[in-house]
């Protein structure tokens, strides 16, 4: 079988598992935004524009599924081809796309899936001998950056280590241009997303979620602070309690008092949802610019002056996110065609529904079961990545080093930025680690 | 170094349309056949030196850097992948899919789908199609499975047939034109028994004339599927099998026709028996399927219909603006032009029959199309057959 045929079969297998593409609450919301042309900023407007274009041709999630699976497979193949024969590269690329920790995310129309696919293909194109193709790779990395806020950490090692304008440049020129390129794509992605956001519908995710959680989490582990001090530091914020402020932050208040839809956004786990419950007992969402300014001020004041408390809270979040020490974990797979929390409602709103084929029914069962296994524990890939890093440095494999560093950079960014526990945040870590392992083994086998 | 490896550029001996555009590309397709071109390109890729003898094919070689690069010797410019004949044909297929996705569903389509997911097969629609759909739903649920099968079968079959009559590139473009030609595209977009019949008939015809061993038997299988999808396809499969099927080993023409007729009889009996097997109601199903439907009304551009249980069946109801606009345009064409009039194609087919007496593939299509319309008043196969045959007859009559 030729490599092309192997890739086609691999592509078909993933598409048949995922057809026409699974959609969660986020996906449904993004599709509706794409159709309305109103982007709130809570989700990447660039992805909304992309979906708007594809939805004009074929309604629903299928074109987006095609894009993400095709880009991922093509990128994986091109990268693996650098380390092994074409046939072996095709087989490995298919295996990468099929492996449950990756296919579980590739099958869903998420910004994480789009980002992963663009990263994979963009990285592969960065290594081309043609400058035009390398610029195409940069364009894809720009797309990836526009998909998720933490992608800028991922693209930094990739662009700096792998992008070169010309082969003849001295090292300082080469890295200078690479850093400038990274800055350009990062800034452009942010500018474009900001420009596309509908001003009247803009949401303030950081102010209304992460910043408040950071304050609450830091207060949990900080030394005792009086209510007077806290009232002064939190003045102007949408604070809901004025007494026993730190005690409220430290408590695990009843979740039943919060709206159900809000509780569902807290994700899985025990510690993190508990933290969010405390946060929304402590703070309401901001409604004015003055409140948001006060939140920024309070964040700087509390978080920066209690760094160890902040780090302790973030460590607890990370521990739960990468399932370090967890005995049982919730399934990391999602296998519903519309929002599982509101199947009929999302069907009516999007005009989209599907039923699974017999094959899909069986695969769903398998994937849901596998989703609770060790394969879906990011800490394992983190550890593997660190081990592989040593090999990549020792054998001077720049491309593998860049890929591994990008995965680690992702986790570093998530240490600070991840708001909830969700397996898909770490999919690039998983993909980069498995890719690096394949490439290292491939080169080793080739040498022998 | 053989002559093939020495070819740097094909300019002399080629038709006037072959020219080198600076550093861009060479249009070779009009001057050599697709197979020859592929062979030359493949050999040129492995060339080590470029002497200048006369080539075997009688084409004069000369060292043109762009041409050499184009042929892959110096690794420079390559012919555009996007301009390959297969890609052009595939673009036509994609146009059908974009227009139709996930498949235009009418009440008939929903009845077939309900049958496919239920146990009871009513005789109003060919139950074997529901059985086929049930099998497809093992891997791909919903109408898109049938849409992909019927449209891909047509596209592949049409391209294969046309390639026998004209250069590959022209075949690609004609296939594209055929697929987007409204009276051909519209039925292909609908999840109907007739549409599956049309797609598999074209595919079957193309496979029957293949020179590769065993492939003609796949053609018979395709024609069996056509009979299962629409039992009155038997009048369309008869001329195709009798004229095109050639069993292995040389036989006299009379013997060949006898074997072909027996083969046709076999696939027809199997098809009708399967139809009877899948029908549960005590009703004479064969007669019900193969007699002309007095109340048959051919809707030129069928609208998408949505029963109340469409969403429960997993059939999305949202259409895109492009699809809506396209449907309106097609309805306008149907209303204001004679393009959707079956009589036009009947006249065309009858006019083409005398011209295609020495072209069994075209003749088989035409006779089947005429019989299908005359006996069962089903125009879909007539239209497709007439259009395909027209292209083939014209291409073969062009001076070379």
HADDOCK unambig.tbl for C-alpha pairs under 7 A between the chains (distance, minus, plus):
assign (segid A and resid 16 and name CA) (segid B and resid 139 and name CA) 6.64 0.50 0.50
assign (segid A and resid 16 and name CA) (segid B and resid 140 and name CA) 6.61 0.50 0.50
assign (segid A and resid 56 and name CA) (segid B and resid 320 and name CA) 5.51 0.50 0.50
assign (segid A and resid 56 and name CA) (segid B and resid 321 and name CA) 6.48 0.50 0.50
assign (segid A and resid 56 and name CA) (segid B and resid 322 and name CA) 6.60 0.50 0.50
assign (segid A and resid 57 and name CA) (segid B and resid 98 and name CA) 6.33 0.50 0.50
assign (segid A and resid 57 and name CA) (segid B and resid 320 and name CA) 6.53 0.50 0.50
assign (segid A and resid 57 and name CA) (segid B and resid 322 and name CA) 6.51 0.50 0.50
assign (segid A and resid 58 and name CA) (segid B and resid 98 and name CA) 6.14 0.50 0.50
assign (segid A and resid 58 and name CA) (segid B and resid 101 and name CA) 6.68 0.50 0.50
assign (segid A and resid 58 and name CA) (segid B and resid 320 and name CA) 6.57 0.50 0.50
assign (segid A and resid 59 and name CA) (segid B and resid 318 and name CA) 6.77 0.50 0.50
assign (segid A and resid 59 and name CA) (segid B and resid 319 and name CA) 6.36 0.50 0.50
assign (segid A and resid 59 and name CA) (segid B and resid 320 and name CA) 5.88 0.50 0.50
assign (segid A and resid 351 and name CA) (segid B and resid 316 and name CA) 5.82 0.50 0.50
assign (segid A and resid 351 and name CA) (segid B and resid 317 and name CA) 5.53 0.50 0.50
assign (segid A and resid 351 and name CA) (segid B and resid 318 and name CA) 5.04 0.50 0.50
assign (segid A and resid 352 and name CA) (segid B and resid 316 and name CA) 4.62 0.50 0.50
assign (segid A and resid 352 and name CA) (segid B and resid 317 and name CA) 6.73 0.50 0.50
assign (segid A and resid 352 and name CA) (segid B and resid 318 and name CA) 6.80 0.50 0.50
assign (segid A and resid 353 and name CA) (segid B and resid 311 and name CA) 6.15 0.50 0.50
assign (segid A and resid 353 and name CA) (segid B and resid 314 and name CA) 5.10 0.50 0.50
assign (segid A and resid 353 and name CA) (segid B and resid 315 and name CA) 6.33 0.50 0.50
assign (segid A and resid 353 and name CA) (segid B and resid 316 and name CA) 5.32 0.50 0.50
assign (segid A and resid 354 and name CA) (segid B and resid 314 and name CA) 3.90 0.50 0.50
assign (segid A and resid 354 and name CA) (segid B and resid 315 and name CA) 6.22 0.50 0.50
assign (segid A and resid 355 and name CA) (segid B and resid 141 and name CA) 6.36 0.50 0.50
assign (segid A and resid 355 and name CA) (segid B and resid 313 and name CA) 6.96 0.50 0.50
assign (segid A and resid 355 and name CA) (segid B and resid 314 and name CA) 4.89 0.50 0.50
assign (segid A and resid 356 and name CA) (segid B and resid 141 and name CA) 6.00 0.50 0.50
assign (segid A and resid 357 and name CA) (segid B and resid 137 and name CA) 5.40 0.50 0.50
assign (segid A and resid 357 and name CA) (segid B and resid 138 and name CA) 5.27 0.50 0.50
assign (segid A and resid 357 and name CA) (segid B and resid 139 and name CA) 5.42 0.50 0.50
assign (segid A and resid 357 and name CA) (segid B and resid 140 and name CA) 5.34 0.50 0.50
assign (segid A and resid 357 and name CA) (segid B and resid 141 and name CA) 4.63 0.50 0.50
assign (segid A and resid 358 and name CA) (segid B and resid 137 and name CA) 6.79 0.50 0.50
assign (segid A and resid 358 and name CA) (segid B and resid 138 and name CA) 4.62 0.50 0.50
assign (segid A and resid 358 and name CA) (segid B and resid 139 and name CA) 6.38 0.50 0.50
assign (segid A and resid 359 and name CA) (segid B and resid 138 and name CA) 5.67 0.50 0.50
assign (segid A and resid 359 and name CA) (segid B and resid 139 and name CA) 5.34 0.50 0.50
